[in-house]
């Protein structure tokens, strides 16, 4: 929590600039709130900077056929994770925030509330968690929910990671988590952030 407080104090001016940019671009809340499933399958409200146009979440069901995790062997109804390439619902400011992962900064408040950690497995949308539980994939929920983690940094190294690979990475972190492991992930995360900030879109 002390680290989250320090990060929030250092990032305060940046948080203000991002909030102004989001509000200037169009209607809608600055902060996006969503129910997520974290450690031990506990449900909490996750905070992010809004990166989509207002009401975009209502279009999700009509876009499932574009899910990048869907394969020829996996029907939409069985796909665990949902993610889209070049999502047209994302605003101009949102594209920058997503590329640099700055949209995740409000989750520092989740850390202060004890709902998340800096390092851990990504908290899942309820429908994603339900599908994992249906497959008896419980191990990844033994780790804390994190702002960054093993899956995120591996995703940076590789263009696409399959659902099976993502589950394996989450399970690996749950089994091997330690202070030293977290420090290594945090250092690589800082490197990834710097690369993405200065990389051309």
N, C-alpha and C positions, 0 to 999 in steps of 0.2 A: 504493500500500500504506500510505503514511503516513496518508492520509485515512481508510482503512478502520480503521486502528489507533485514530485519534482518535475516529471514530464509535463504535467498540466500547467505548472507555473511557467516553465520555459516556452511552452507552446501557446500560451494565452494570446499574444498578439496575432499569431497565425490563425488561431480559432476565430478571432474577430474578423479577420480579412476574409476567410472562407465563408463565414456566415453572411457577410455583406454581399459577396459574389453570388451566393445562392439566392438571396432575396432579390437582388437586382435582376437576375435572369428571368424570373417569372413567379407565378403564384405557387403557393404551397408552403408547407412547414420547412423550417431550416433543418430540424432534426427528424430523422425517420426512426420510428419505434416499431419493433417487431418482436413477437413471442419467439423465443429460442430455447432449445434444450441443451443444457450444459452438463457439468459433472454430475454423476449419479442420476442422470435423467431429470434433473431439476429444471423446471420451466421458469424463465425470467424474461424481463423486457430489455432487449438489447437496443443500444443507441448508436446511430450512424448519422453522418451528414447525408441529407437527401441528395441522391444523384440522378433520380429519374423525374420525368414529368409527373405532375399530380395525377393520381388515379391509375398509374401504369400497372400496379399490382393486380388490377382487375382483369388484365389481358393475359395473365399467366397461362391459364388453361388452354387458350387458343394458340399458344406458342410452344407447347410441349414437344411437338414434332421437330423443333429446331434445337432441342437440348443436345449440347455437345457430348454429354455422357451417354446418350442413347446409341446403341450399336445395332448391327444387323441381328444380333442374337438376344437383344434385350428390348422388350416392348416398353412403351411409355409407362404402362401401369406398373412395371417392375423396376424401372430406373430409380435408383436411390437418390442421386444428387441432381440438381438442376442448375445449369449454367449455360449462357448464350454467348456466342462470339458476335461482336459488332452489334450489340443490342441497340435497336433504334429508339428505345424508350429512354435512353440515357441522355441527359442534357450535355451541352458543351462543357460547362464547368464540371459536371459529373464525370465526364470522360477523363479529365485531368486528375480529378480526385481519385478515381478508381485506378488509373495507371500508376499513381504515386502512393496509393493506399492511404492517403490522408483522410479519406472518408471514414476510416476506422478510429480516428482520434477520440471522438466522444465516448468510445468504449472504456477510456480511462476512468470515466465515472462509474462504469460497471465494476471496474477493478476496486475502486474506493468503496463500493457497496458490498464487496465480498462475493460478487456473482461470477467474476472472471479473474484470470491472472494475465500478466503480460504475455507469458509463454504457455501454450497448451494446444489442445485440439480445438478447431473451430466449432463454436456452438452451431447447432443445426436447426433449420426450420422444422416445425413440428411434423410436417408430412415426410420429411427426410428421415427424422428420427424414428417415426413409426415404421417405416419400411426396413430400417436397420434392425429394429427390435423384432419385427416379424421374421427376419432372417436369423435371429438369435445372435446378432452381432452386438454384444454388450461390452466387450473389452475396452473399446475406445472411450466409453463413458466413465471409466475409472480415472481418467486424467482430468485435470482442471480444464475448463473452457478458456481459450486464450485468444488474445488479439492477433498474435502471430504464432507460428509453429512449424513443425517439420514439413507438413504438406505444402505450406505456402512457399518456403524457400526451395523445395524440390520442384515445385511448379515453375519457378523462375528459371531453373536450369533446363527444364524440358518443356517443349511447346505445349504438349497435351499429356495429361495423366488420366488413366482410365479410372473408373469407379473402384475396381478391384485394387488397383495400386494405391488409391487414396485411402481406402479402408485399411490396407496393410500398413501404410505409413502411420495412420492414427493409432493402430494397435501397437505398432513398434514403439511409438512415443509413450503410450500408456505403460508399457512394460519396462522401458529403459529410462524414464524421466529421472533427472537428478539435477543438482545445482550446476555442475559442470556442463551437462548437456544443454541446459537452459541458456547458460552463458554463450555457448557456441552458436546456438540458434539465434540469440539476440544480436551477436556480432554480425552474423551473415545477413540478418534482417536489415541492419543498419546499412550494410553494403548494398543490398538490393534496393533500398529506398533511395540512396544517392544515385545509383545507376538509373533508376526510373525517373527521378526528378530531372536529370540532365539529358535523358534520352529523347530523341525526336519522336513524336507520335507516329 
